[in-house]
Amino acid sequence: MKTFCTHLNAIDKSDGMIKKFDGNRILANNWDEAEQICKEQFPYLTVYGQLVCELDEDTLKEIKLSLN
């Protein structure tokens, strides 16, 4: 399965402006399936990309997503 990133638009209480905030990560076989999951379970989220790797903040080395 692939991991897809989502975001949502909401009002930032600190300044009253509408901003994008990170949402849940969605596990799905493809982009269309990720969008369908969002539509059915998280209608406030929008899929915006596929997560390909994560980097450690301090070392900038890749963090392995799969532990299997």
LINGI-V121262 format. One record per pair of residues at least 4 apart in sequence whose C-alpha atoms are under 6 Angstrom apart, sorted by the first residue. I is the first residue (numbers start at 1). J is the second residue. Records with the same first field share a line. If there is no record, write none. Layout:
BEGIN
I->J, J
END
This chain:
BEGIN
1->28, 29
2->27, 28, 29
3->26, 27, 50, 51
4->25, 26, 49, 50, 51
5->25, 47, 48, 49, 50
6->23, 24, 45, 46, 47, 48
7->21, 22, 23, 45, 46
8->20, 21, 45
9->19, 20
10->18, 19
11->16, 17, 18
12->16, 17
28->33, 34
37->41
38->42, 43
39->43
54->62, 63
55->60, 61, 62, 63
56->60, 61
END
